[in-house]
């Protein structure tokens, strides 16, 4: 009988790695989805807190935009370095550590924020921590579903983030009305710390996200970013940047429009939950639509609907604006589900952590710039004018889709997985 003592001494997760058994895909997906829920909850709770901070600390719209940009810039800054490091260290420890740092940053906001500068510093730290989530979670899911159904799995992961977007703003708004914004922020920060420990424990149990000797050697042998079609990757990234910048501008300043119309802070929380509920449905439905209509036609449809919906919300009455939020959410978030899953088809498997990091960095950088640009415009011309300009910029994706079509056609010839 062969000697197997050392295997018996290893924990379950390490045993799975040693034996070559793959992690359970659904459990890995559930863990990555949980991380997405928590991190998107942190990010989108800001949309409730920003108007409260503006009133509490006497901030201008430009300063509000800067605060959101600082958080987003922190995410953009850390993604590529983390993606590169994960090729050697694995995703597990980095994902858990980043989640803990994000939670600690929000905890510092709760107990120590006294104005514009301290908010920026604490949220910069939180953003740097949150930058780990998208590239590492996407990489974990891609690896777990390497043999099939990867697009559906990534669509599920993408959809899960909207659960955090729905629940966190509504919960933070409700708690803020009961115990104040500091207590609400501290409560969610505590939840984030618990999630960080759970992510580490579950991934270790599954044997997922640990350094892989074969993957490390393959990554070392692959030059550059591993992008198979630079033109397709660039086209996807450009459309994603415009889409994300438009979405961020709307989410940052929509609460100001709603409050100006007479809605209370808890009412804004419910309105955003409706918008995010539409977004969750859009990420699921638009993926199905893309299977039938193709990527380009679906993106044209969702971006045109987004621009129209924004104009309705800005120019209509409060009742009309509230009624438009659900369908606007479908279009607003639907595009991302169509684009994200294609990234894995355009890069070599061993370079996915850094390629996902590059893609997310580009779109997060656009998201970081949008609040400052549109906030400055809002200070000069008013929030409705700024959001009208954002809707017009959104329409720039339509001619870009014409350039995207041949690039995706070439990618489809290489992978057989892209429906144009």
C-alpha positions as CSV (number, residue, x, y, z in Angstrom):
1,X,0.0,0.0,0.0
2,X,1.5,3.4,-0.9
3,X,2.4,5.7,1.9
4,X,-0.3,8.4,2.4
5,X,0.4,9.8,5.9
6,X,1.2,13.3,4.8
7,X,-2.1,13.6,3.0
8,X,-4.0,12.7,6.1
9,X,-2.3,15.5,8.0
10,X,-3.4,18.2,5.5
11,X,-6.6,20.1,5.9
12,X,-9.5,19.4,3.6
13,X,-8.8,22.3,1.2
14,X,-5.1,21.4,0.8
15,X,-6.0,17.7,0.3
16,X,-8.2,18.7,-2.6
17,X,-5.2,20.6,-4.2
18,X,-2.8,17.8,-3.5
19,X,-5.0,15.2,-5.0
20,X,-5.7,17.2,-8.1
21,X,-9.4,17.3,-7.4
22,X,-11.0,20.5,-8.6
23,X,-12.9,22.7,-6.1
24,X,-16.7,22.4,-6.1
25,X,-17.7,25.0,-8.7
26,X,-21.0,26.0,-7.2
27,X,-19.5,26.6,-3.8
28,X,-16.7,28.7,-5.3
29,X,-19.3,30.7,-7.2
30,X,-21.4,31.2,-4.1
31,X,-18.3,32.5,-2.2
32,X,-17.3,34.9,-5.0
33,X,-20.9,36.0,-5.3
34,X,-21.0,36.8,-1.5
35,X,-17.9,38.9,-1.9
36,X,-19.5,40.7,-4.7
37,X,-22.6,41.4,-2.6
38,X,-20.6,42.8,0.2
39,X,-18.3,45.0,-1.9
40,X,-21.1,46.4,-4.1
41,X,-23.0,47.1,-0.9
42,X,-20.1,49.2,0.4
43,X,-19.8,51.0,-2.9
44,X,-23.5,51.8,-3.4
45,X,-24.2,52.7,0.2
46,X,-22.2,55.8,-0.6
47,X,-25.0,57.0,-2.8
48,X,-27.2,57.3,0.4
49,X,-24.4,58.7,2.5
50,X,-23.1,61.4,0.1
51,X,-26.2,63.7,0.4
52,X,-26.1,63.2,4.2
53,X,-22.4,64.2,4.3
54,X,-23.1,67.1,2.1
55,X,-25.7,68.5,4.5
56,X,-23.7,67.5,7.6
57,X,-20.3,69.0,6.6
58,X,-21.5,71.7,4.2
59,X,-20.0,70.1,1.0
60,X,-20.4,71.4,-2.5
61,X,-21.4,69.2,-5.4
62,X,-17.8,69.2,-6.6
63,X,-16.6,68.0,-3.2
64,X,-19.3,65.3,-3.3
65,X,-17.9,64.2,-6.7
66,X,-14.3,64.2,-5.4
67,X,-15.2,62.0,-2.4
68,X,-16.8,59.4,-4.8
69,X,-13.9,59.7,-7.2
70,X,-11.4,59.1,-4.4
71,X,-13.1,55.9,-3.4
72,X,-13.3,54.8,-7.0
73,X,-9.7,55.8,-7.8
74,X,-8.5,53.7,-4.9
75,X,-10.3,50.7,-6.5
76,X,-8.8,51.5,-9.9
77,X,-5.3,51.8,-8.5
78,X,-5.1,48.5,-6.7
79,X,-6.7,46.2,-9.3
80,X,-3.8,45.6,-11.7
81,X,-1.1,45.1,-9.0
82,X,-3.4,42.7,-7.2
83,X,-4.2,40.8,-10.4
84,X,-0.5,40.4,-11.1
85,X,0.4,39.3,-7.6
86,X,-2.5,36.8,-7.6
87,X,-0.8,34.9,-10.3
88,X,1.8,33.8,-7.8
89,X,0.0,34.1,-4.4
90,X,-3.4,32.9,-5.4
91,X,-6.7,34.8,-5.0
92,X,-7.8,33.5,-1.6
93,X,-5.7,35.5,0.9
94,X,-5.8,38.7,-1.2
95,X,-9.6,38.7,-1.6
96,X,-10.1,38.2,2.2
97,X,-7.5,40.9,3.1
98,X,-9.0,43.4,0.7
99,X,-12.5,42.8,2.1
100,X,-11.2,43.4,5.6
101,X,-9.4,46.6,4.5
102,X,-12.6,48.0,2.9
103,X,-14.5,47.2,6.1
104,X,-11.9,48.9,8.3
105,X,-11.9,52.0,6.0
106,X,-15.7,52.4,6.5
107,X,-15.3,51.8,10.2
108,X,-12.9,54.7,10.3
109,X,-15.4,56.8,8.5
110,X,-18.0,55.9,11.1
111,X,-15.9,56.8,14.2
112,X,-13.5,59.4,12.9
113,X,-14.8,61.4,9.9
114,X,-15.0,65.1,10.6
115,X,-15.1,66.6,7.2
116,X,-14.0,66.6,3.6
117,X,-10.4,65.7,4.1
118,X,-10.9,62.8,6.6
119,X,-13.7,61.4,4.4
120,X,-11.3,61.3,1.4
121,X,-8.5,59.7,3.4
122,X,-10.6,56.9,4.9
123,X,-12.5,56.2,1.7
124,X,-9.2,56.0,-0.3
125,X,-8.1,53.2,2.0
126,X,-11.5,51.5,1.6
127,X,-11.3,51.8,-2.1
128,X,-7.8,50.3,-2.3
129,X,-9.1,47.3,-0.4
130,X,-12.2,47.0,-2.6
131,X,-10.1,46.9,-5.7
132,X,-9.3,43.2,-5.1
133,X,-12.9,42.0,-5.5
134,X,-13.7,42.2,-9.2
135,X,-10.5,40.7,-10.7
136,X,-10.0,38.0,-8.1
137,X,-13.6,36.9,-7.8
138,X,-13.9,36.8,-11.6
139,X,-10.7,34.8,-11.9
140,X,-11.9,32.3,-9.2
141,X,-15.2,31.8,-11.0
142,X,-13.5,31.4,-14.4
143,X,-11.2,28.8,-13.1
144,X,-14.0,26.9,-11.3
145,X,-16.0,26.7,-14.6
146,X,-13.1,26.2,-17.0
147,X,-14.7,23.1,-18.5
148,X,-18.0,24.7,-19.3
149,X,-20.9,27.1,-18.5
150,X,-18.4,29.8,-17.6
151,X,-20.5,32.6,-19.2
152,X,-23.6,31.6,-17.2
153,X,-21.5,31.4,-14.0
154,X,-20.0,34.8,-14.6
155,X,-23.4,36.2,-15.3
156,X,-24.7,34.8,-12.0
157,X,-21.7,36.3,-10.2
158,X,-22.4,39.7,-11.9
159,X,-26.0,39.5,-11.0
160,X,-25.2,38.8,-7.3
161,X,-23.5,42.2,-6.9
162,X,-26.9,43.8,-7.5
163,X,-28.3,42.1,-4.4
164,X,-25.8,44.2,-2.4
165,X,-26.8,47.2,-4.4
166,X,-30.5,46.6,-3.6
167,X,-30.1,45.7,0.1
168,X,-27.3,47.9,1.4
169,X,-28.6,51.4,0.4
170,X,-32.1,50.6,1.7
171,X,-30.6,49.1,5.0
172,X,-28.2,52.0,5.5
173,X,-30.9,54.6,4.8
174,X,-33.2,52.9,7.3
175,X,-30.5,52.5,10.0
176,X,-29.4,56.1,9.4
177,X,-32.9,57.3,10.2
178,X,-32.9,55.2,13.4
179,X,-29.4,55.4,14.8
180,X,-27.7,58.1,12.6
181,X,-25.3,57.7,9.7
182,X,-22.3,56.8,11.9
183,X,-24.1,53.9,13.5
184,X,-25.4,52.7,10.2
185,X,-21.9,52.8,8.6
186,X,-20.3,51.1,11.6
187,X,-22.9,48.3,11.4
188,X,-22.1,47.6,7.8
189,X,-18.4,47.8,8.4
190,X,-18.8,45.0,11.0
191,X,-20.6,42.9,8.6
192,X,-17.7,43.4,6.1
193,X,-15.2,42.1,8.6
194,X,-17.3,39.0,9.3
195,X,-17.5,38.4,5.6
196,X,-13.7,38.7,5.2
197,X,-13.2,35.9,7.7
198,X,-15.9,33.7,6.1
199,X,-14.4,34.1,2.6
200,X,-11.0,33.0,3.8
201,X,-12.3,30.0,5.7
202,X,-14.6,28.8,3.0
203,X,-12.1,29.1,0.1
204,X,-9.5,27.3,2.3
205,X,-12.0,24.6,2.9
206,X,-12.7,24.3,-0.8
207,X,-9.0,24.4,-1.7
208,X,-9.8,27.3,-4.1
209,X,-7.7,30.4,-4.7
210,X,-4.4,28.9,-3.5
211,X,-1.2,29.3,-5.5
212,X,-1.1,26.7,-8.3
213,X,2.4,25.6,-9.4
214,X,1.2,24.7,-12.9
215,X,-0.5,28.0,-13.3
216,X,2.5,29.9,-12.0
217,X,4.8,28.2,-14.6
218,X,2.2,28.9,-17.4
219,X,2.0,32.5,-16.4
220,X,5.7,32.9,-16.3
221,X,5.9,31.4,-19.9
222,X,3.2,33.8,-21.2
223,X,4.4,37.2,-22.3
224,X,2.5,40.5,-21.8
225,X,-1.2,40.6,-20.8
226,X,-2.2,37.4,-22.6
227,X,-4.8,39.3,-24.7
228,X,-5.7,37.3,-27.8
229,X,-7.3,40.2,-29.7
230,X,-6.2,43.6,-28.7
231,X,-8.8,45.4,-30.9
232,X,-11.7,43.4,-29.5
233,X,-10.4,44.0,-25.9
234,X,-10.0,47.7,-26.6
235,X,-13.5,48.0,-28.1
236,X,-15.1,46.2,-25.2
237,X,-13.2,48.4,-22.7
238,X,-14.2,51.7,-24.4
239,X,-17.9,50.8,-24.4
240,X,-17.6,49.6,-20.8
241,X,-15.9,52.9,-19.8
242,X,-18.6,55.1,-21.2
243,X,-21.3,52.8,-19.8
244,X,-19.8,52.9,-16.3
245,X,-19.2,56.6,-16.3
246,X,-22.8,57.3,-17.3
247,X,-24.1,54.9,-14.6
248,X,-21.9,56.5,-11.9
249,X,-22.9,60.0,-12.8
250,X,-26.6,59.1,-12.6
251,X,-26.2,57.2,-9.3
252,X,-24.1,59.9,-7.7
253,X,-26.5,62.8,-8.4
254,X,-29.9,61.1,-8.8
255,X,-30.5,61.3,-5.0
256,X,-30.0,65.1,-5.2
257,X,-32.7,65.3,-7.9
258,X,-35.1,63.1,-5.8
259,X,-34.5,65.1,-2.6
260,X,-35.1,68.3,-4.5
261,X,-38.4,66.9,-5.6
262,X,-39.4,66.4,-1.9
263,X,-38.4,62.8,-1.2
264,X,-36.9,62.0,2.2
265,X,-33.6,60.1,2.8
266,X,-35.4,56.8,3.5
267,X,-37.5,57.4,0.4
268,X,-34.4,57.9,-1.6
269,X,-33.1,54.6,-0.2
270,X,-36.3,52.8,-1.4
271,X,-36.0,54.5,-4.8
272,X,-32.4,53.4,-5.3
273,X,-33.4,49.9,-4.2
274,X,-36.1,49.9,-7.0
275,X,-33.4,51.2,-9.5
276,X,-31.0,48.5,-8.4
277,X,-33.7,45.8,-8.5
278,X,-34.2,46.7,-12.1
279,X,-30.5,46.5,-12.6
280,X,-30.4,43.0,-11.2
281,X,-33.1,41.9,-13.5
282,X,-31.3,43.6,-16.4
283,X,-28.1,41.7,-15.8
284,X,-30.0,38.5,-16.0
285,X,-32.4,39.4,-18.8
286,X,-29.9,41.2,-21.1
287,X,-27.6,38.1,-21.0
288,X,-30.5,36.1,-22.4
289,X,-31.3,38.8,-24.9
290,X,-27.7,38.8,-26.1
291,X,-27.9,35.1,-26.8
292,X,-30.7,35.7,-29.3
293,X,-29.9,39.2,-30.7
294,X,-26.1,39.2,-30.3
295,X,-23.8,41.4,-28.2
296,X,-23.8,44.5,-30.5
297,X,-27.5,44.7,-31.0
298,X,-28.2,44.3,-27.2
299,X,-25.6,46.9,-26.3
300,X,-27.2,49.4,-28.7
301,X,-30.6,48.6,-27.2
302,X,-29.6,49.0,-23.6
303,X,-27.5,52.2,-24.1
304,X,-30.3,53.9,-26.1
305,X,-32.8,53.0,-23.4
306,X,-30.5,54.3,-20.7
307,X,-30.2,57.7,-22.3
308,X,-33.9,57.9,-22.8
309,X,-34.7,56.8,-19.3
310,X,-32.3,59.4,-17.8
311,X,-34.0,62.2,-19.7
312,X,-37.4,61.0,-18.4
313,X,-36.1,61.0,-14.8
314,X,-34.6,64.4,-15.1
315,X,-37.4,66.2,-16.9
316,X,-40.5,64.4,-15.6
317,X,-42.5,64.9,-12.4
318,X,-41.6,63.0,-9.2
319,X,-44.3,60.4,-9.9
320,X,-43.0,59.9,-13.5
321,X,-39.4,59.8,-12.3
322,X,-40.2,57.1,-9.7
323,X,-42.2,55.1,-12.2
324,X,-39.3,55.2,-14.7
325,X,-36.7,53.9,-12.2
326,X,-37.4,50.2,-12.6
327,X,-37.1,50.0,-16.4
328,X,-34.2,52.5,-16.3
329,X,-32.4,50.1,-13.9
330,X,-32.8,47.2,-16.4
331,X,-31.1,49.2,-19.2
332,X,-28.6,50.9,-16.9
333,X,-27.0,47.7,-15.6
334,X,-27.9,45.3,-18.4
335,X,-24.9,46.3,-20.6
336,X,-22.3,45.2,-18.1
337,X,-23.7,41.7,-18.1
338,X,-23.4,41.5,-21.8
339,X,-19.8,42.7,-21.9
340,X,-18.1,41.2,-18.8
341,X,-18.4,37.5,-19.8
342,X,-16.6,38.2,-23.1
343,X,-13.4,39.3,-21.4
344,X,-12.5,35.6,-20.5
345,X,-12.9,34.7,-24.2
346,X,-10.3,37.3,-25.3
347,X,-7.4,36.4,-23.0
348,X,-5.2,33.4,-22.2
349,X,-6.5,31.4,-19.1
350,X,-3.2,31.9,-17.2
351,X,-3.4,35.7,-17.6
352,X,-7.0,36.1,-16.6
353,X,-6.3,37.7,-13.2
354,X,-4.3,40.6,-14.7
355,X,-6.5,40.9,-17.8
356,X,-9.6,41.2,-15.7
357,X,-7.8,43.6,-13.5
358,X,-6.9,45.7,-16.6
359,X,-10.4,45.7,-17.8
360,X,-11.9,46.6,-14.5
361,X,-9.2,49.3,-13.9
362,X,-10.2,51.0,-17.2
363,X,-13.9,51.1,-16.4
364,X,-13.3,52.0,-12.8
365,X,-11.0,54.9,-13.9
366,X,-13.9,56.2,-16.0
367,X,-16.2,55.8,-13.1
368,X,-13.7,57.7,-10.9
369,X,-13.6,60.7,-13.3
370,X,-17.3,60.9,-13.9
371,X,-18.4,62.3,-10.4
372,X,-15.9,65.1,-10.5
373,X,-16.6,66.1,-14.1
374,X,-20.4,66.0,-13.7
375,X,-20.2,67.5,-10.2
376,X,-18.4,70.5,-11.5
377,X,-20.9,70.9,-14.3
378,X,-23.7,70.5,-11.8
379,X,-22.3,73.3,-9.6
380,X,-22.3,75.6,-12.7
381,X,-25.5,74.6,-14.5
382,X,-27.4,72.5,-12.0
383,X,-27.8,68.7,-11.5
384,X,-30.5,68.2,-14.2
385,X,-28.3,69.8,-16.9
386,X,-25.3,67.6,-15.8
387,X,-27.4,64.4,-16.1
388,X,-28.7,65.5,-19.5
389,X,-25.1,65.8,-20.7
390,X,-24.4,62.4,-19.3
391,X,-27.3,60.9,-21.2
392,X,-25.9,62.5,-24.4
393,X,-22.4,61.1,-23.8
394,X,-24.0,57.6,-23.3
395,X,-25.1,57.7,-26.9
396,X,-21.5,57.8,-28.0
397,X,-21.5,54.0,-27.5
398,X,-23.8,53.6,-30.5
399,X,-21.2,54.4,-33.2
400,X,-18.6,52.6,-31.2
401,X,-20.6,49.4,-31.5
402,X,-20.1,49.6,-35.3
403,X,-16.4,49.3,-34.7
404,X,-16.9,46.6,-32.1
405,X,-18.8,44.3,-34.5
406,X,-15.8,43.2,-36.7
407,X,-13.5,42.9,-33.7
408,X,-16.0,40.6,-31.9
409,X,-16.5,38.6,-35.1
410,X,-12.7,37.9,-35.2
411,X,-12.8,36.8,-31.5
412,X,-15.7,34.5,-32.3
413,X,-13.7,32.8,-35.0
414,X,-10.9,32.1,-32.5
415,X,-13.1,30.9,-29.6
416,X,-16.4,30.0,-31.1
417,X,-18.1,31.5,-28.0
418,X,-19.0,35.0,-29.1
419,X,-22.3,35.7,-30.8
420,X,-22.1,39.1,-32.5
